[in-house]
Amino acid sequence: MIDELADFYQATPTGKLPGKSWNIRPTQEVATILDGKDSIRHLAPSHWSFVPPWSNTVSLQYPTFNARLETVLEKATYQHAAQLQRCVIPASGYYEWRNHRDPFYFSNQDVAPLSIAGLYGWWRPQPRHHWTLTSTILTREATDNVESIHGRMPVLIADDLLDDWLDPKTAAQDILPIAQARSESLGKDLQFWQVKPLHGDAPTLTESII
């Protein structure tokens, strides 16, 4: 899986990457694609819940595993990352819950991964401690086909927009609205079906119950 992602994104594997999972939860590690200051595109593990560098603790009083694309430039937690530290979190699919109870699995049914838009940041508890890469997934209003299940959905990055999205020289004020608009058609291509309650971690979690 790591080699396939590295080839698809033309990225260099960095650090101890997580194995394949069908039930990743916030605060666990996720594979993340980002353009580093070393001019190398990295495939690296990140802590799925964004921690701003000024925080004294990795556990914030508010959830940061998702962030609304529409407001990231207004939020102190995300402003810097939205400008300079955009990333992609690749996935074969994702889950949403209808009425906070019934899980559905969303996928494009394609061999290529979904490129889910995100922001990343580096955090450490004290000077001289090791840095931890953290990330959040950007969300938008759901497309017409998805809103019957959930009102929000991940922002999906088109393949031909990937370079501009990851490039810190691309102004956030320019790329954010483009990413939101382009993700509309990608969202409409998603297929989804109801699955059993999520317990454990296995490919069977994504199977339809109908």
C-alpha positions in Angstrom: 0.0 0.0 0.0 2.8 2.5 0.9 4.6 1.9 -2.4 1.3 2.3 -4.3 0.6 5.6 -2.6 4.1 6.8 -3.1 3.9 6.1 -6.8 0.5 7.6 -7.2 1.5 10.9 -5.6 5.2 10.8 -6.6 6.0 11.2 -2.9 8.9 10.0 -0.8 7.9 7.7 2.2 9.0 9.4 5.4 8.8 8.0 9.0 6.9 5.0 10.2 3.7 4.9 8.2 0.5 3.3 9.4 -0.7 0.0 7.9 -3.9 -0.3 6.0 -7.0 0.2 8.0 -10.8 0.2 7.5 -11.6 2.0 10.7 -9.3 4.9 11.4 -10.4 7.1 14.2 -9.4 10.7 15.2 -6.1 10.9 17.1 -4.8 7.8 15.3 -2.1 8.2 12.6 -3.0 8.6 9.0 -0.9 8.7 5.8 -0.5 12.3 4.7 0.9 13.9 1.5 2.6 17.2 1.8 5.3 19.4 0.1 8.1 20.0 2.6 10.4 23.0 3.0 13.1 20.7 1.5 11.2 20.8 -1.8 10.4 17.1 -1.5 6.9 15.7 -1.6 6.5 13.5 1.4 4.2 10.6 2.3 4.4 10.8 6.1 2.4 9.8 9.2 0.4 12.4 11.0 -1.7 12.6 14.2 -5.3 13.0 12.9 -6.4 16.0 15.0 -4.7 19.3 14.4 -2.7 20.8 17.2 -1.6 24.5 16.8 2.0 25.1 17.7 1.1 27.4 20.5 -0.9 24.8 22.4 0.5 23.4 25.6 -1.2 20.0 25.1 -2.0 17.6 22.4 -5.6 17.3 23.7 -7.6 20.4 23.0 -10.9 21.4 24.5 -12.5 21.4 21.1 -12.3 18.9 18.2 -9.9 19.5 15.5 -10.0 16.4 13.4 -12.3 18.3 10.9 -12.3 21.9 9.9 -14.8 23.8 7.8 -13.1 25.0 4.6 -15.4 28.1 4.6 -14.0 29.5 7.8 -10.3 28.3 8.2 -9.0 31.7 7.2 -11.0 33.2 10.1 -9.9 30.8 12.8 -6.6 31.4 14.7 -6.1 27.7 15.0 -6.0 27.1 11.2 -5.0 30.5 9.6 -1.3 29.8 9.2 -1.8 26.2 8.0 -4.4 27.2 5.5 -1.9 29.7 4.0 1.2 27.6 4.0 0.6 24.0 5.1 -2.0 22.3 3.0 -1.9 18.6 2.6 -3.9 15.6 1.2 -5.0 12.6 3.2 -5.4 9.7 0.8 -8.2 7.2 1.4 -10.1 4.5 -0.5 -13.3 5.8 1.2 -14.8 7.3 4.3 -17.8 6.9 6.7 -20.6 9.2 7.6 -23.5 8.5 10.0 -27.1 9.2 9.3 -28.8 10.7 12.3 -25.6 10.0 14.3 -26.6 6.3 14.3 -26.5 4.5 11.0 -23.0 4.3 9.3 -22.6 4.6 5.5 -19.5 4.0 3.5 -18.6 6.5 0.7 -16.2 5.6 -2.2 -15.6 6.5 -5.8 -15.2 2.8 -6.6 -12.0 3.6 -8.5 -8.6 2.1 -8.1 -7.1 5.6 -7.4 -7.5 6.9 -3.9 -9.7 9.8 -2.8 -7.5 12.8 -2.3 -9.0 14.4 0.8 -8.0 18.0 1.5 -6.4 18.7 4.8 -4.1 21.1 6.7 -1.0 20.0 8.7 1.1 21.5 11.4 4.1 20.7 13.6 3.7 20.5 17.3 5.9 19.7 20.3 5.1 20.0 24.0 8.4 21.7 25.0 11.5 23.0 23.4 14.0 20.2 22.6 11.2 17.7 22.5 10.5 15.8 19.2 8.1 17.4 16.8 4.8 15.7 15.9 3.1 16.1 12.6 -0.7 16.7 13.1 -3.5 17.1 10.6 -7.1 18.0 10.0 -9.6 17.1 7.2 -11.3 20.0 5.5 -15.1 19.7 5.0 -17.7 21.5 3.0 -21.5 21.5 2.6 -22.6 18.1 1.2 -23.5 17.7 -2.5 -27.1 17.0 -3.4 -26.5 13.2 -3.5 -24.9 13.1 -0.1 -26.9 15.5 2.0 -29.6 12.9 2.7 -27.1 11.1 4.8 -25.0 13.9 6.3 -24.9 17.7 5.8 -21.1 17.9 5.5 -18.6 16.0 3.5 -14.8 16.0 2.9 -13.3 18.4 0.4 -11.9 16.3 -2.5 -9.0 17.5 -4.5 -8.9 16.7 -8.2 -5.7 15.2 -9.6 -4.9 18.2 -11.8 -5.3 20.5 -8.8 -3.0 18.6 -6.5 0.2 20.5 -7.3 -1.4 23.9 -6.7 -3.1 22.7 -3.6 0.1 21.4 -2.0 2.3 24.3 -3.1 2.7 26.8 -0.2 3.3 29.6 -2.8 -0.3 29.3 -3.9 -2.3 31.9 -2.0 -5.0 30.4 0.2 -7.5 33.1 -0.9 -7.1 31.8 -4.5 -7.0 28.0 -4.0 -9.6 27.5 -1.3 -12.6 28.6 -3.4 -11.3 26.7 -6.4 -10.9 23.5 -4.4 -14.4 23.9 -3.0 -15.9 24.4 -6.5 -13.9 21.6 -8.1 -14.9 19.1 -5.3 -18.6 19.5 -6.3 -18.3 17.2 -9.3 -16.1 14.8 -7.4 -18.7 14.6 -4.6 -21.4 13.9 -7.1 -19.5 10.9 -8.4 -19.3 9.2 -5.0 -21.2 6.0 -4.3 -22.4 5.0 -0.9 -24.2 2.3 1.0 -25.2 1.4 4.5 -22.8 -0.8 6.5 -22.9 -2.5 9.9 -21.9 -0.7 13.1 -18.2 -0.2 13.0 -16.4 -2.7 15.4 -12.9 -3.9 14.9 -10.9 -3.3 11.8 -11.4 -5.5 8.7 -12.4 -5.1 5.0 -15.8 -6.5 5.8 -16.6 -3.2 7.5 -17.2 -1.6 4.1 -19.6 -4.3 2.9 -23.2 -3.3 2.3 -25.8 -4.7 4.6 -28.4 -4.7 1.9 
